[in-house]
């Protein structure tokens, strides 16, 4: 959520920043709501002052033995009047909050302005053994097969998944299932043992309050899978008090754990990671990437989250990008780092870097990780704060990123490590997780 105080102090800069994200902020509506709020607050303060004055006057009149019935009658009416003003203020604040909930984060000053991915800026690329750091990876020495053709030979089964669940699901059997599991384990080991994250196992089903805190609700409700509970359970604790949803990323649960918390400086930074399935309805995807496992309703991801002090968040952003890059380099996969423009960033992000991996069969780069600094946007919604000494609590900054998307890493390995005979060479980093296997064959 945007800082309401910033809107009140410097509305023009907020309007300008939102415009770079394609948002036309209604300043007239905001000013009208603010005028109503101020009017009600002034009236409330005036009435509270009158209540105190009348109470004092009643005491003085009674001490003198004089009639205070008129003042007592007025005093009895004031609580109801204050209650009505309180209700008016609540209506105004709820309208303002509902409106602000639908507004994206303000972009950092270093983010390029643009209305689409066309204005994204490539920062760097990494290609093993490349002589020209700006060139695309060299083509394979044979005609590249896509990941579907390679994967189906070692256990990728879309027909079984279609029978079980429908389109955009997959079943993995045998060698490819082991490879998928090895990737997740390898990524977790790197993030925990080498990069200092604490591994977590979190729920795959969350309440609406958690999704509101990280920015998925209310704007992206149609992108979520909702859960309906069949029964009331055996005790009061089993009763569902609000809607439940399948997580679209474990960023939701890892970040949500600091909701309504006031952390001490000694607890920061908080560095968490988790491997989890992710569920997305892909509403509005327009039928893109229907072939293969690029865009699925269910996929796995190893997520990184950091909770830090504000002055450390951009250093943490660079660090997290490096953590994702390290995984790709260890796997020997060509990739590039791209700084997203204002029109291509996610809702909660103030600055985002995407890592895009090279896919030979498509002859293009495809996103495999997105690392974002949300600054205090999520923390304000979550009421996640920290306190310096005995001072006033301040909002933390939250960051999240994929380290990496397991399914897309699987795609990249299938296409980059394929051999002319249709077999798959196993990256050296994964061989210990596959019993030393160097090649996977049908």
N, C-alpha and C positions, 0 to 999 in steps of 0.2 A: 504494500500500500504506500502511496505517496505521502510525504510529510505534509500534513495540513498546515503546519506553521510556515513552511516554505511557500505554499500557495497563498497564504495571507500576506506574507512579507514581500514576495517577489513573483507575483502572478505572471507578468509578461515573460520572464525567462522560462517558467514552467510551460506556458502555452507554446513558446517557440520550440522547446525541447520535444514536447509531445507531437508537434507538427512534423518533426523529422521522422517520427514513427507512424505517420499517416493518421494521427488522431487530431480531429478538429475540436478543440476544447471550447465548450460553451461558456464564455466569460460572463455573459449576461445572467445566465442561470446561476452561476456560482456567486456572483455579487448579490443577486436577489436572496439567495439562501443565507449568505453571510449577514445581509442587512436584517433579515427576519431573526436570525439567531441573536445578533447583538441587541435588537429591540427587546426580545423576550428576556435576555439576560439582564438588561438594564432595568426592565420592569420588575424582574424577580429581586434584584438587589435593592431597588427602591422599596418594594413591599416588605422585604426582610428588615430593612432599616426602620420602616414604619412599625412593624411588629415589635421591635425592640423598644422603640420610643413609647408605644402605647403601653407595653408591659411596665415600663418604668413609671409612666404617668399614673397607671392604676395603683401602683405601690404608694406613690406620693399622696394620691387622693385618699386612699384608705388610712394612711398614717395620720391624716388630718381629720379623719372622720367624715369626709365629704363623699357625695354620691359619685360612684364610678361606673354606674350601669351602662351609660352610653359607650364608654371606652371598652367595657367588658364585651358588649355586643359586637363592637368593631373587631375586637381581638378574636372572637370566636369565628368570625368570617374569614380571617386571614389564612388559616391552614388550607381551606378549600381552594382559595384563590391561588395559593402557592402550588397546590397539587395540579391545578389546571395549567398553570404556567409550566410546570415540570413536564406535563404530558405534551404540551406544545413544543417544548425544546426537544423532547425525545423524538417526536415526529420529524423535526427538521434535521436532527443529527442522524437519524436512520436513513433519511433520503440522501443526505450527503455521503454517508458511509457506503450505501449501496451503489451510488454513482462512482465513488472513488475506487471501489472494488473492481470495477471494470476497466480501469485505466492501467496501462503498462508502466513499467519502471522507466525512469528517465535515463537516457544513454549517457555514458561517460564522455567527457570532452574529446577523448582520443578515438572515439568510434566514428568511422566514415559515414557520412550521410548518404542515404540511398533508399530507393523504394523496393529493392529486390536483391537477390543474390548476385545480380550483375555488377553491383557496386562493392561486393566483397573484395578484400585485398589479400593476395597471397603474401605471407610473411616469409616463409622458407619452405624448402622441400628436402627430403632425404631419400636418396636412391642408392642402394648398395653398389659400390664399385663404379659409380657414375663419374665420367670425366667432365661433363657439363652439368653443373648443379641446377641449371634452369631447364634442362631437357626432360621430356617424359621418359620413363623407363623404356629400354630397348624391347622390341617385340620378341615373343618366344620364337625359337628356331623352327617351330611347326605351327600349324593353324590352331589357335587357342580354342579349347572347348569351354563352354560356360559351366558355372558351378553346379547347375542342375544335372547336366550330362555326366559330369565326373562323380557327383555325389550319389546319384542313383546306382552307380556300380558298386558302391561300398556301403549301401544301407539307407540312403535318403528315400523316403516313401511318402509321396503326397496323396496317393490313392487311399491308403489306410487312414491318413489324417482326415481326408475328405469324408470318408465313411463315418469316422468317429465324431467329427466336429464341424466340418464344412470347409470352405476355402480359406486360404491364408493360415493354415496350420501345417505342421510337419510331424512325421514320425521318423525317428532315427534308430537304426538297428546296427548291432555289431560294431564294425571298425569306425564308422562315422560317429556313432554314439560315444565311443571311447574317446575319439578325437575331440568332440564337443566338450566332454567332461574334463579332458586334459587341459583344454584352453582355459576353462573357468578356474581350475585349480592352480594353473600356472600364473594366471593374472592375480588371483588372491594372494599367492605366495609372494609375488613381487611387491604388491601394495602393502602387505603387512610386514614381511621380513626385511625388505629393502627400503621402503618409503615411509615406514613408521605409522601406518594406519592401524586402528584397532578393528579387528573383524567382528561383525555383528550378524546375528540372525534375527530378522524382524518379521512381523506379520505381513502376509500378502493381501490381507483385507483390512481396510482402514475406514474410520468414520469421516463424516463430511467436515468436521472441525479441523482435522489434520490436513485435508486437501485444501481447505480454505487458507490455512496458514502458509502453505507453500505455493499458492497461486493457481492451483488447478481448478478450483471452484471460486466463483460460480461460472467463469467464462468458458471453461472447457469441459463442462459436464457431458456433452454429447460425445466427447472423445473417450470417456471412461466406460468400463463395464460395471453396471450396478449389480448389487447382490441382494436377493430377497430371502429372508430367513423363513424356513418352513414351519417352525414351532417356537414356543415360548421358553423351552428349556425346563429345567427342574427347579430352578430357584430364581430369586429376584435378580441376581447378578447376570443371568442369561438373557434378560429382557433387552431387546434392541431399542435404544432411545432415539436413534437417528439413522439416516440412510447409511448404508455401507457400500464400499466400492473396492474392486480389485485394483491394486497399485499399477500405475503405468511406469514406475521407476522406483527403486528403493531410495532415491533422493527424498521422496516423500516421508518415509519412515525415519531415515537417518537424521534428516533435518528436523522433523517433527518431534524428536525426542527432547529437544530443548524448549519446547513450547511452555510458556508460563514459568520459565526458570530464570533465576538471577544467578549468574555464574561469578565466581571469583576470578581475578586475573590469573591466579595460579593454575586454573583449569583450562586456560586458553593457550594455544589453539587446541580445539577438539578436532581430531582427525579420525574419521570413521569410514569403513568400507563394508560392502556386503555383496554377495552373489545372490541374485534372485531372478525368478521369472518376472516378466513385465507384460501387462495386458493393455492393449490399445484397440479401440474400435475402428480407428483409422477413418473416422467420419471426415468427409471433405477431402480425402486423399485423391479423389478423382480417378480411381482405377490405375494409379501409377504403380509400377513395379509389381504387377500381378504374377509374373513368372518368377519362380524360385523363392528364396528366403530373405530377400532384401527388406520387404515390408510385410511383416506378419502380425497377426492378432496376439500371438504369444511368442515371446522371445526372451533370451537370457542376457543379463548384463551384470558386469562387476562395476559398482558405483563407488565413486570417491566423494566425500563431503568434508568440508572444513568449516569450522565455526571459529572466527577470529576477531581480534580487536580491529576497529575500523582502519587504523593507520597501517595495518599489516595486510590488508586484503588484496592489494594489487601485487604485492610480492608473493602472496599465496597463490594467486591466479597463475602467475608465471611458473611457479613451482608445480602446480597441478598439471599444467600443459606438459611440462617436462616429464612428469610421472606417466602420463599417457604415451608420450613419445617413446619413453624407454621400453615400454612393452612392445611397441611396433618394431623398434630397432632390434630388440632381442629376438623377435620372430623373423627378422630379415625382410619385412614387408615395406615396400616403397610407400611413402606418404608425403603429404604436404600440410602445412599449417596455414589456416585462412582466418583472417580477422573479419567478422561479420559486420555488415552495414546495419544502420538503424532499422531498415525495413525488413531485415532477415533474422533479427534476434528474437529469442523467446520472450514471452510475456514478462517474466520476472527478472530478466537479465539487464544489467547495466553495461556489461561488456562480455563478449563471447568469442572464443577461438574454436573453430572446428578443425578436427584432424580428418583428412580425407585419404583413404587408402587407394592404391592403384589396382584396378581390375582389368587384366589383359583381354578378356573376352569382350568386355564393353568398351575397351580402349579409352577409359576415362577414370576420373577420381570419384570416389563415393565416400560420404561421411561415415566415420566409424566411431568418432567421439566428439562430444561437444562439451566444452569446459567454460563455465560462466561464473562471474562475480555478480551476485544479486545485491551487493551492498546491504543496506538496512531494509530493503523492500519486503523480504520475507519475514525478517525479524520483527518488523512493526506489526505485521499480521499475526505472528506467533507470540508476540510479547516476550521475545527472547532477548535477555539483557545481561549485562555484567556490571559490577560495581567496583569502582576504585576506592579503596579505603572506606570512609564513611560517606562518600559523596553520593550524588544522585545517580541512580542506575542509568546506563546508556545502552542503546541498541547495539548488538553484535552485528558483524557482517557475515553473511552465509555464502558459501561457494559450493558448486557441485560439478561433477564431470564423470564421463564414462571412462573406465579404466580396464577393459574396453567393452563394447557391445560384442558379446560372445558369438552370436549368429553371424554378424558381418565379418568378424575376424575369421570365422570358419569359411565364409565365402571367399575371402581374400587368400586364404591358404589353399583352398581347392583350386583356385585359378592361377595363383603365382607359383605353386609347387607341383603342378601337373607335369607329367612326363609324356613323351611322344606315344608310348604304348598304352596310355590311358590310366596308368598307375599313378599313385600320389607319393611324392617324396615327403617325409616327415621333417619339419624344421628341427634342428638340433636341440633347441631349447625345450621341445616337447617330448623328445625321445625318452627321457627318464620317467615320464608319466604314462608311457605306452609300452613299458616293459622292454625298452631299448629298440623297438621297431624303427627301422629306417625307411620302409616303404609300406604303403597300404595298397592292397590290390583287391579286386572283386572276388 
